[in-house]
Amino acid sequence: MIISLPLLVAGAVFAGLALGSAQAAGTARVEGYVTDADSGAPVFGALASIPSLGLAATTDAAGAFTWSGIALSGPSLPVTVQVTAPGYGDWTIQDVRLIGGDTLILRVSLTDTPTVISVPPPRAERPDWPSVQLSQALFDTITADQSTLPLPSTIRVRVTGDPICNLSLPYTVEVIDFKYYVKHVLPNEWAVGWPWESLRAGAMAVKMYAWSIIAAGGKWSDADVYDSTCDQVYNPSVEYASTNKAVDFTWNWRLMRGDQLVRTYYRTYYYQCTDAGLAGNCMGQIESRDMAYNAFTWDEILLSFYDSSSLSPINPPLGGYALRYQGNGYGDLDRVKIQIDDPATSDPGPPADVGAQDFTIEWWMKALPGENASSAVSCGANENWIYGNILIDRDRFNQDRDFGVSLAAGRLVFGVGGDGTGSQTLCGTSDLADGQWHHVAVQRRRSDGYLWIFVDGVLEAEGDGPDGDISYPDDGVPGSFCGPTADQPCTNSDPYLVLGAEKHDADNTTYPSFSGWLDELRISNTLRYSADFTPPTGTFTPDANTVALYHFDEGVGNTINDTSGFAGGPSNGVRIYGGVINGPEWTDDTPWYVPPTPTPTPSPATTATGTPTATGTPSPIGTSTPTATPLPTDTPTPTPLPTNTPTPTPSPTSTPSQGSTDWYLAEGFTGSGFATFFLLQNPNAQPANVSLTYMLDDGSTITSSHTLLPFSRFTVAAQDPAEVGPDQTFATHISSDLPIIAERAMYFPSGGHNTIAFDSP
């Protein structure tokens, strides 16, 4: 299978496995909460233990116990946890996994009889778990508009306690808080330890499947879903911090097709979706994992599998959204890029290209203490602004007519380079790295280059700056200072206004990126402030002098909309998401954040009228049941791709990953339990024609050909029958008519790894 999505911007570096993951080898943590099953009251003095690790703890007055820093020899470890208390039967959970870098959360409900719970691996790993394949009749029976339905508060679940679908088992119907249900389903459906974006896509798939069933009136005569592979595996005893975080992050989003909720079927592999007649309505879980490792975001993953679908907020936050940057200073990641010139023409740039007239740039920002480590810079007739953690970069590589803003020792720094008229760096005085939102404005007067810095409406610095036009020249040609050999045109970084990062990725130690929040940015072609003023109390509205306005209220996706309506626009931007810790991330933490109305913490389950045997007849609708997978769960923690960093020059140097027309990989295997993927990126403005030649052990070869769209990335599964196929040992030569970037990812029973290809045999 080959999955392709356009890259976000020309020259974006292929992030490969350099993305944040929920998994990290090392240590694990356990939190436990012990309650009386009948009253829900915490049980004080219960003894919890993991005999195989020699761990024991006694619950406190809140019924809680913890173990921290549990050393693991690998990314995960199955253990048995026991809980005993006077007057109660022993409680035992078997084969529950400790995950490196994650917290296992146990909900222990004690009764007067012993309880034994066995935790099988999640369905995404189980080739032997059967699925109940029902028809899709309900697809055609829903006619009412579902676009304004609120999230369900509860869900009715047939609880058997057995993860395998068996309609003959006795059950009780329990009415469960809907969010509690989703949090106790996700770790049993998706593999804990998969990358964040896959877990988020999985959280949406779990939620939307159940929600669409509830909206249809339920799948069973007396309940919405089963707690087993008849629907989704629900275990009220087990949750993880990472999967809870994925559910929380996506909770305010719905997936729609027209005015209908999407019933989000999923299978282990996408070909199983096709085999089940669910193409376009079903996600491949393994593919979601690999797409996440290949720099796709959760929303891109969802929209790739569920045809003609769209995401929308259920309750748009009253304070809107903002972007949280993580300070990644490499690979063209963790930033917003607004193109302000096309070097191929001499046409005027979009309105965001200011500097030929007076301008004001203002925004809201927040930074935490200690996250932006650059020290104070010497201000004056210099370009020292580039040494702070960069907020706004409108530099031109080794050329005049530039400006930028950074944070140095917590102070705002504004710098300008004139057209042969020198440079000036102006420094504010307030410490903005205090964890609070601040309104900031910088201004420049065109006639004499005079500069101002305002913080929270107070003038903090002003002074004369270089004269002249500092807009990006319409006939400007980016200098040839970029690329791995520092002699290629800087077209992928120069003609952009960049937010949150140094645009050329020269050296993130010397020219660090910003870590923090940015929101509500307005660019004006006038000097808005002549004296101290009261900062705005709400979002900006465009006026005749607003040439670009970014509310950052999209909340999802990568398009950053300019809402100014100014003639010649819009000056839209693109979010480039990724990094060691993925950024910039959408968040509802804004200057106008309004916390949601608190709701009572739900008990694990509210028991409804019990039913001794399964008497209901299932409605004729489908099931979100994954089937077999030969791949393991335990995947390696991704590591950042290496970048070529030249010696810093007076201005930063671009360092995109090196491309080649030929790549070689000495090993590949698609035998039992192994999978091999080739990760390809085309950074060119033209399609690249690529051939993969698989060289087998017997001396024969198999060749496949593909066309990589401009600025796109492909994942090629070697085990696909259209490629080398299963049960093969091979080496690979990848050739292209244009320079591309290539990596190989391999997964096997003990883990996995990622390798950058070699450009010579």
JOHUWO-V334944 format. One record per run of one state. SS is the DSSP state (H for helix, E for strand, - for the rest). FROM is the first residue (numbers start at 1). TO is the last residue. Records with the same first field share a line. If there is no record, write none. Layout:
SS=FROM-TO, FROM-TO
This chain:
-=1-1, 7-18, 20-20, 22-26, 37-41, 43-46, 54-54, 59-63, 72-75, 85-90, 100-102, 111-114, 119-122, 126-136, 141-153, 160-170, 190-194, 216-224, 227-237, 251-252, 258-259, 262-264, 268-269, 276-280, 294-297, 307-309, 314-321, 327-334, 340-358, 367-379, 381-383, 388-388, 395-401, 409-410, 418-422, 428-437, 445-450, 456-457, 464-479, 483-487, 490-495, 500-512, 514-514, 525-545, 551-558, 561-572, 577-577, 580-582, 584-584, 588-605, 612-659, 670-674, 683-687, 697-700, 709-711, 718-728, 749-750, 757-757, 759-761
E=2-6, 19-19, 21-21, 27-36, 42-42, 47-50, 55-58, 64-71, 76-84, 91-99, 103-110, 115-118, 154-159, 171-177, 195-195, 225-226, 238-240, 253-257, 260-261, 265-267, 281-284, 306-306, 310-313, 322-326, 335-339, 359-366, 380-380, 389-394, 402-408, 411-417, 423-427, 438-444, 451-455, 458-463, 480-482, 488-489, 496-499, 513-513, 515-524, 546-550, 559-560, 573-576, 578-579, 583-583, 585-587, 606-611, 660-669, 675-682, 688-696, 701-708, 712-717, 729-748, 751-756, 758-758
H=51-53, 123-125, 137-140, 178-189, 196-215, 241-250, 270-275, 285-293, 298-305, 384-387
